[in-house]
Amino acid sequence: MTIPHTQPGVWPDTIPDARLAARVRRDRPDGCRVALLGLPDDTGVRLNHGRPGAAEGPAALRAALAKYGVAEPSGFTWPAVFDAGDVQPAGDDLQETHRRVSEAAAALLDLDLFPIAVGGGHDLTFPFVRAVAEPVAPVHMVYFDPHLDVRDETGSGMPFRRLVESGSVDALTIHGFQPFANAAEHVRWFQAHGGRVSDMTPDTPWPDRPTAVSLDMDVIDQAFAPGVSATNPCGWTPEGAARWVAAAGRNPQVRCFDIMELSPPNDPSGRTARLAAHLLLTFLRAFAERPA
């Protein structure tokens, strides 16, 4: 089955049967609860003067999944996963790429699948969440990121401003905020539009309303995650990130999830991709606790 504007995702030629990746469906979504959607574009990163390379993120995460994540874990069963492929970017026409992302995500919702996007520049969260929010807008936006990403300029630093301006989102909550990485004008805009720098813990009850969640890999310390568009010298530990991701996976009000800014050319050892795979598995493990 082909989702609009997509081409098949890139997987290694051989995947051991003992890996979850060997059981990811690529032909049809029948019986699946979750869909992966690759967003292989970093035009927004380049416009924002970040390190290019995130366009290769979806393929790198799939390759990491082919080597990590047992098919038959002890104590739980994975939700069935459909790989919907990669949205084909429209070159430098970012607006057209965004339109394609929204249409592909909407098609997954029509199939009653929970969408997980893998990027790609963080600007792609805007069209992804826009599609998910459309039936229930406005939604609450939770994001794990050192950057507010509320710039007015087009690029990877603007997704959450665009979501608010489009009416898709009416509340922003950021976890992992880094004061050294955000200009005063962006903080003012964020606060003026209901933004909140969270003091919650992963165990704190979340607001009981439809929510979208985005993980920017640069929220994690550069010692653990060097392969990102903008490294973080004082970020989260993998354990801390995993706790937040698990909380999102368990929450039935969370309607979509994405993992963004994985940049394989800046990840020569592959450890950032393996960490991204671990966090995706963490989300799926927690999602498995939701009622079918």
C-alpha positions as CSV (number, residue, x, y, z in Angstrom):
1,M,0.0,0.0,0.0
2,T,1.4,3.4,-1.0
3,I,0.9,6.5,1.1
4,P,0.7,9.8,-0.9
5,H,4.0,11.4,-1.8
6,T,6.1,8.5,-0.4
7,Q,8.7,6.1,-1.6
8,P,9.7,2.9,0.2
9,G,11.9,3.4,3.2
10,V,15.5,2.3,3.0
11,W,16.3,-0.8,5.1
12,P,19.4,-3.0,5.1
13,D,19.3,-5.8,2.6
14,T,19.4,-8.4,5.4
15,I,17.7,-8.1,8.8
16,P,18.0,-11.0,11.3
17,D,14.7,-12.7,12.1
18,A,15.4,-12.1,15.8
19,R,15.0,-8.3,15.4
20,L,11.8,-6.4,15.7
21,A,12.7,-4.7,12.4
22,A,12.2,-8.0,10.6
23,R,8.5,-7.9,11.6
24,V,7.9,-4.3,10.5
25,R,5.3,-4.5,7.7
26,R,6.2,-2.8,4.4
27,D,3.4,-4.0,2.1
28,R,0.1,-3.3,3.9
29,P,-0.9,-1.9,7.3
30,D,-3.4,-4.6,8.0
31,G,-3.4,-5.5,11.7
32,C,-0.9,-2.7,12.6
33,R,-1.4,0.0,15.3
34,V,1.6,2.2,14.6
35,A,3.1,3.7,11.4
36,L,6.6,5.0,10.8
37,L,6.9,7.9,8.3
38,G,10.4,9.0,7.2
39,L,10.9,12.7,6.6
40,P,14.3,12.8,4.7
41,D,14.8,16.5,4.3
42,D,17.1,19.0,5.9
43,T,16.3,22.1,3.7
44,G,15.1,23.9,6.9
45,V,18.3,23.0,8.7
46,R,20.4,24.6,6.0
47,L,18.2,27.7,5.9
48,N,18.8,27.9,9.7
49,H,22.5,27.6,9.2
50,G,22.7,24.3,11.1
51,R,24.9,21.3,10.2
52,P,23.3,19.5,7.1
53,G,22.8,15.8,7.2
54,A,19.4,15.2,8.8
55,A,18.0,14.2,5.5
56,E,19.8,10.9,6.1
57,G,18.2,10.4,9.5
58,P,15.4,8.0,8.5
59,A,17.7,5.6,6.8
60,A,20.1,5.7,9.7
61,L,17.4,5.0,12.2
62,R,16.1,2.0,10.2
63,A,19.6,0.6,9.9
64,A,20.1,0.9,13.7
65,L,16.7,-0.8,14.3
66,A,17.9,-3.7,12.1
67,K,20.7,-4.4,14.6
68,Y,18.9,-3.5,17.9
69,G,15.6,-4.5,19.4
70,V,14.6,-8.1,19.9
71,A,11.5,-9.4,18.1
72,E,10.3,-11.3,21.1
73,P,11.0,-9.4,24.3
74,S,10.2,-10.8,27.8
75,G,7.1,-9.5,29.5
76,F,5.4,-7.6,26.7
77,T,4.5,-7.7,23.0
78,W,5.4,-4.9,20.6
79,P,2.6,-3.1,18.8
80,A,2.5,-4.1,15.2
81,V,4.3,-1.5,13.0
82,F,3.8,-0.5,9.4
83,D,6.6,1.3,7.6
84,A,4.8,3.9,5.4
85,G,8.0,4.9,3.6
86,D,9.6,8.3,3.2
87,V,7.9,11.4,2.0
88,Q,9.6,12.6,-1.1
89,P,11.0,16.2,-0.6
90,A,10.3,18.9,-3.2
91,G,13.8,20.1,-3.4
92,D,14.2,23.7,-2.1
93,D,10.4,24.3,-2.2
94,L,9.9,23.9,1.6
95,Q,6.2,24.8,1.4
96,E,5.5,22.0,-1.1
97,T,7.5,19.5,1.0
98,H,5.4,20.6,4.0
99,R,2.2,20.0,2.0
100,R,3.3,16.5,1.1
101,V,4.2,15.7,4.8
102,S,0.7,16.8,5.9
103,E,-1.1,14.8,3.2
104,A,1.0,11.7,4.0
105,A,0.3,12.0,7.8
106,A,-3.4,12.5,7.2
107,A,-3.5,9.3,5.1
108,L,-2.1,7.4,8.1
109,L,-4.7,8.8,10.4
110,D,-7.4,7.7,7.9
111,L,-6.1,4.2,8.3
112,D,-6.5,4.5,12.1
113,L,-2.7,4.2,12.6
114,F,-0.7,6.1,15.3
115,P,1.9,8.1,13.3
116,I,5.5,8.3,14.3
117,A,7.7,10.6,12.1
118,V,11.5,10.3,11.8
119,G,13.4,13.3,10.4
120,G,14.8,15.3,9.1
121,G,14.8,18.9,10.0
122,H,12.6,20.1,12.9
123,D,10.6,22.3,10.7
124,L,8.9,19.1,9.4
125,T,7.2,18.8,12.8
126,F,5.0,21.7,11.7
127,P,3.3,19.9,8.8
128,F,3.3,16.6,10.6
129,V,1.5,17.9,13.7
130,R,-0.7,20.2,11.6
131,A,-2.2,17.1,9.9
132,V,-2.6,15.2,13.2
133,A,-4.2,18.3,14.9
134,E,-6.7,19.1,12.1
135,P,-9.5,16.8,13.4
136,V,-9.2,17.9,17.0
137,A,-7.4,21.3,16.9
138,P,-6.1,23.1,18.8
139,V,-3.9,20.6,20.6
140,H,-1.3,20.9,23.3
141,M,2.3,20.7,22.0
142,V,5.0,19.1,24.2
143,Y,8.5,19.1,22.9
144,F,11.9,18.0,24.2
145,D,14.4,20.5,22.9
146,P,16.9,23.0,24.1
147,H,15.6,25.5,21.5
148,L,12.2,27.2,21.6
149,D,12.0,27.0,17.7
150,V,9.6,30.0,17.5
151,R,11.6,32.0,14.9
152,D,9.7,34.1,12.4
153,E,12.2,33.2,9.6
154,T,11.5,30.1,7.5
155,G,13.7,27.2,8.5
156,S,14.1,24.5,11.1
157,G,13.8,27.0,13.9
158,M,10.2,28.0,13.3
159,P,7.8,24.9,13.6
160,F,6.1,25.8,16.9
161,R,5.5,29.4,16.0
162,R,3.8,28.2,12.8
163,L,1.7,25.7,14.7
164,V,0.4,28.4,17.0
165,E,-0.1,30.9,14.1
166,S,-2.0,28.2,12.1
167,G,-4.4,27.5,15.0
168,S,-3.2,23.9,15.2
169,V,-1.7,24.4,18.7
170,D,-2.8,26.7,21.5
171,A,-0.4,25.6,24.3
172,L,3.4,25.0,24.1
173,T,5.3,23.1,26.8
174,I,9.1,22.7,26.4
175,H,11.3,20.3,28.4
176,G,15.1,20.7,28.2
177,F,15.1,24.5,27.5
178,Q,18.6,25.9,27.4
179,P,18.7,29.7,28.2
180,F,22.1,30.1,26.4
181,A,20.6,28.9,23.2
182,N,17.5,31.2,22.9
183,A,17.3,34.9,22.2
184,A,15.3,37.2,24.4
185,E,12.9,38.1,21.5
186,H,12.0,34.4,21.1
187,V,11.5,33.9,24.8
188,R,9.1,37.0,24.8
189,W,7.1,35.6,21.9
190,F,6.9,32.2,23.5
191,Q,5.7,33.6,26.8
192,A,3.2,35.9,25.1
193,H,1.6,33.0,23.3
194,G,1.1,30.8,26.3
195,G,4.4,29.0,26.2
196,R,5.6,27.2,29.4
197,V,9.1,26.1,30.3
198,S,8.2,22.9,32.2
199,D,9.2,22.1,35.8
200,M,7.4,18.8,35.6
201,T,8.9,15.4,36.1
202,P,8.1,12.4,33.8
203,D,5.8,11.1,36.6
204,T,3.7,14.3,36.9
205,P,0.2,13.9,35.4
206,W,-0.1,15.4,31.9
207,P,-2.9,17.7,30.9
208,D,-6.0,15.7,29.9
209,R,-6.3,16.8,26.4
210,P,-5.1,15.9,22.9
211,T,-1.3,16.3,22.8
212,A,1.4,16.1,20.2
213,V,5.0,15.2,21.3
214,S,8.3,16.0,19.5
215,L,11.8,14.8,20.4
216,D,14.7,16.8,19.0
217,M,17.8,14.6,19.4
218,D,19.8,17.7,20.3
219,V,18.1,17.8,23.7
220,I,20.5,15.0,24.6
221,D,24.1,15.9,25.7
222,Q,26.6,15.9,22.9
223,A,28.7,13.3,24.7
224,F,25.9,10.8,24.0
225,A,24.4,12.4,20.8
226,P,27.0,14.0,18.6
227,G,25.1,13.2,15.4
228,V,22.6,16.1,15.5
229,S,22.1,19.3,13.6
230,A,23.2,21.5,16.6
231,T,25.1,19.8,19.4
232,N,24.2,20.4,23.1
233,P,27.1,20.8,25.5
234,C,25.0,20.4,28.6
235,G,22.0,18.3,27.6
236,W,20.0,15.4,29.0
237,T,21.3,11.9,29.7
238,P,19.9,9.1,27.6
239,E,18.2,7.8,30.8
240,G,16.4,11.1,31.3
241,A,15.3,11.2,27.7
242,A,14.0,7.7,27.9
243,R,11.8,8.5,30.9
244,W,10.1,11.3,29.1
245,V,9.6,9.3,26.0
246,A,8.1,6.4,27.9
247,A,5.7,8.9,29.6
248,A,4.6,10.1,26.2
249,G,4.2,6.6,24.9
250,R,1.9,5.5,27.8
251,N,-0.3,8.6,27.6
252,P,-3.5,7.9,25.6
253,Q,-3.9,11.6,24.9
254,V,-0.6,11.7,22.9
255,R,-1.8,11.5,19.3
256,C,1.6,11.5,17.5
257,F,5.3,11.4,18.2
258,D,8.4,12.3,16.2
259,I,12.2,12.0,16.4
260,M,13.9,14.8,14.6
261,E,17.4,16.2,13.7
262,L,19.3,12.9,13.7
263,S,22.3,13.8,11.4
264,P,24.3,10.7,10.4
265,P,27.1,12.5,8.6
266,N,27.9,14.0,12.1
267,D,27.6,10.6,13.7
268,P,30.6,8.6,12.5
269,S,30.3,5.9,15.2
270,G,26.6,5.5,14.7
271,R,25.9,5.9,18.4
272,T,23.4,8.7,18.0
273,A,21.4,6.6,15.5
274,R,21.5,3.7,18.0
275,L,20.3,5.9,20.8
276,A,17.5,7.2,18.5
277,A,16.5,3.6,17.9
278,H,16.5,2.9,21.6
279,L,14.2,5.9,22.2
280,L,11.9,4.7,19.5
281,L,11.7,1.3,21.0
282,T,11.1,2.9,24.4
283,F,8.1,4.7,23.0
284,L,6.8,1.5,21.4
285,R,7.3,-0.4,24.7
286,A,5.3,2.2,26.6
287,F,2.7,2.4,23.8
288,A,2.1,-1.3,24.2
289,E,0.6,-0.6,27.6
290,R,-2.3,1.4,26.0
291,P,-5.6,-0.4,25.5
292,A,-5.9,-1.8,21.9
